[in-house]
């Protein structure tokens, strides 16, 4: 376990079933659930079940099986919502400058409307 990981963050509590979530899908290494403050008609969070602080921590330290399972679940969520053709946005924030709210690696999958351009 990463010794800088906060075991009391909200996603860790969800993984321990201390806090409920609206589960969409899961597999052995990842969990997908609805965001409690949705920014689009479809706003799903996908998190690894093991304690990784951010994208860099996950990509550097997770096993190959964890990587495969995580991205397989992301694709399963895309297919679950049938947005593979119409489109979607995947966002991950990292650290203070990236405005990461929860110190557990996660991606936001947003879809269901045209989300506009991110940058001009």
N, C-alpha and C positions, 0 to 999 in steps of 0.2 A: 504494500500500500504506500502511496505517496504520502510522506510525512507532513506535507503542506496542505493536504486535502482536508477540508472542513467536513467532518462526519455528521454535523448537524445542519447542513444545508437542506433546503426543501426537497431536492431531488433524492438525496440520500434517505430522507424520511419517507418519501414515496416508495422507494425501493424496499424499505423495511416494513412497508404497509402501516406506518404510523400516521400517514396522511393519505387520504383517498385521492384517486385520480380517475378521470374518464378514459380508461384504457382503450386504445384502438387496436393495436396488435402488439405481439411480443414474440421473442424467440429466446434461445438460451442466454444470449449475451446482450440483448438490447430490448428496450421498452419504448413504445410509441403511445402518446396520450395527448388529449386536447389541451391547448393552452387555456388557462383560466381568464386571460385577458386577450381574446382573439383580435388580430389586426386585419383579418380577412375572413371570408366565409368558411374557408378551411384553414385552420392554423393548428398544426400538429407539432409537438416536440418529440424528438427521438433522442434517447440517451443511452449510453452504454450502462450495463449493470455494474461494472467494476468502477472503482474510484479514479477517474481522470479529471483533472482540473479544467483543461481547455483543449482545443484542437491540437496544439503542439504536443502537449502531454500525451494525448491519445495516440497521435500518429507516431510518436517516438517510442512509446512504451507498451502499447497494446499488442497482443499476439496477432499473428496472421489470422487465426480463427475469429478473434474478436473483430478485426477489421472487416473480414468477409461477412460476418453475421450482422454487423452494424449496417453496412451499405446494402445488404440483402433486405434488411427490414425497411430501410428508407425506400427502396424500390417497391416493396410490398405495399407500403402506405400509398405511394404514388398510384399503384394499380388498384388499390382498395377504393380510392376516390376517383379513379378513372380520369386522371388529369394528365396522363402522359402525352396526349396530343394537344390539348388546349394550353397546357403549360403550367408552370409553378415557379416558385422562387425558394431557394435554400439559403438560409443565413446562419452563420455562427459568429458569435461575438467572443472576443478574447481579451481579458484584462481590463484595466481601468480605461485605457484609451479606446478600446473596442466596445466599451459600455456593457461588459458582461455582468448581468445581474446575479446569476447563480453560479458559484464556482464549481460547477460540475459540467464537463463537456456536453454540449447538446446542440442540435440543429433545429432550426425553425423551418418547417415546410409550410409555405403559404400558397393558397390557390383559390380558385372559385370566381375570381374577377381579374380584370386587367389591373395589375399592380402598379402600372406606371414605370417610368424610367427611374433607375436608382440615382444616376448621375447624368448631367448634361455635358 
